[in-house]
Amino acid sequence: MSVLKITKDNFEQEVMNSDTPVLLDFWASWCGPCRMVGPTVEQVADETVNTAKVGKVNVDEEPELAQTFKVMSIPTLVVMKNGKIAQSAVGVKSKQAILDMLQ
């Protein structure tokens, strides 16, 4: 499964009601570090197909979600488990660091 586009319309179903951990990547097209971490996030999505979901939230298109998660800097990575924030990190992270967040 590829990376999901998370919007306020599918957030409840894809994130809050997920029975697996969900990695959310808050990003924007104009953000250089976001473009750097993007391919890594996609690799994580490919490697965690059966154990987690990976979604991207465009902060320009979904300002309400960014505000809900108090996103001040991007990229921000948030891991949701059972509808609650389990971990979050700001900035470019290695693939292993992102995988570790999902454990």
Residue pairs with C-beta under 8 A, 6 or more apart in sequence:
1 45
1 49
1 53
2 42
2 45
2 46
3 25
3 41
3 42
3 45
3 54
3 55
3 56
4 10
4 14
4 53
4 54
4 55
4 56
5 55
5 56
5 58
6 14
6 15
6 24
6 55
6 56
6 57
6 62
6 65
7 57
7 61
7 62
7 65
8 62
8 64
8 65
11 65
14 22
14 53
14 55
15 22
15 24
15 53
15 55
15 80
15 83
16 80
16 83
17 83
18 53
18 80
20 51
20 52
20 53
21 51
21 52
21 53
21 79
21 80
21 81
21 86
21 102
22 52
22 53
22 54
22 55
22 79
22 80
22 81
23 41
23 44
23 45
23 48
23 52
23 53
23 54
23 55
23 77
23 78
23 79
23 98
23 101
23 102
24 55
24 56
24 57
24 69
24 77
24 78
24 79
24 80
25 34
25 37
25 38
25 41
25 54
25 55
25 56
25 57
25 75
25 76
25 77
26 57
26 59
26 65
26 66
26 69
26 71
26 74
26 75
26 76
26 77
26 78
27 34
27 37
27 38
27 56
27 57
27 58
27 59
27 74
27 75
28 34
28 58
28 59
28 60
28 74
29 35
29 58
29 60
31 74
31 75
33 74
33 75
33 91
33 92
34 74
34 75
36 92
37 75
37 77
37 92
37 93
38 56
40 93
40 94
40 95
40 98
41 54
41 56
41 77
41 98
42 54
43 95
44 54
44 95
44 98
44 99
44 102
45 54
47 99
48 54
48 99
48 102
51 102
52 102
57 65
57 66
59 65
59 66
59 71
59 74
69 76
69 78
69 85
69 88
72 90
73 90
73 91
74 90
75 90
75 91
75 92
76 88
76 89
76 90
77 88
77 89
77 90
77 93
77 98
77 101
78 85
78 87
78 88
79 85
79 86
79 87
79 88
79 101
79 102
80 86
86 101
87 101
89 97
89 101
93 101
